Amino acid sequence: MSTRCWDYISKNRADFGVQRICRVLEASRANYYRHLATRPVPSARPRRSGP
């Protein structure tokens, strides 16, 4: 599955639920949740503001 598929599921899960979307797209829920667990997390460091 492409990242676009996982992004689609993330954006629409509140409306349709992960199980239903995965069934329609013939995607594995386990793979979706694995993708969420392994995607990069934004840095916890605060951004510098100005000089």
C-alpha positions as CSV (number, residue, x, y, z in Angstrom):
1,M,0.0,0.0,0.0
2,S,1.2,3.5,-0.7
3,T,1.6,6.2,1.9
4,R,-1.4,8.0,0.2
5,C,-3.6,5.1,1.2
6,W,-2.6,5.3,4.8
7,D,-3.0,9.1,4.7
8,Y,-6.5,8.7,3.3
9,I,-7.4,6.3,6.1
10,S,-6.1,8.7,8.7
11,K,-8.0,11.6,7.3
12,N,-11.3,9.7,7.1
13,R,-11.2,7.4,10.0
14,A,-13.5,9.6,12.2
15,D,-16.2,9.5,9.5
16,F,-16.1,5.9,8.4
17,G,-13.9,4.0,10.8
18,V,-10.6,2.2,10.1
19,Q,-12.2,-1.2,9.8
20,R,-14.7,-0.1,7.1
21,I,-12.1,1.8,5.1
22,C,-9.6,-1.0,5.2
23,R,-12.2,-3.5,4.1
24,V,-13.2,-1.3,1.1
25,L,-9.6,-0.6,0.1
26,E,-8.6,-4.2,0.8
27,A,-5.9,-3.0,3.1
28,S,-4.7,-4.7,6.3
29,R,-5.6,-2.9,9.5
30,A,-2.5,-4.3,11.1
31,N,-0.4,-2.7,8.4
32,Y,-2.1,0.6,8.9
33,Y,-1.4,0.6,12.6
34,R,2.2,-0.5,11.9
35,H,2.6,2.4,9.6
36,L,1.3,4.8,12.3
37,A,3.7,3.3,14.8
38,T,6.8,3.6,12.5
39,R,6.3,7.0,10.9
40,P,8.7,9.7,11.9
41,V,7.8,11.8,14.9
42,P,8.4,15.6,14.7
43,S,11.3,16.8,16.8
44,A,10.5,17.7,20.3
45,R,13.0,20.6,20.2
46,P,11.3,24.0,19.9
47,R,12.0,25.9,16.8
48,R,14.3,28.9,17.0
49,S,12.5,32.2,16.6
50,G,14.5,34.9,14.9
51,P,18.2,35.8,15.2
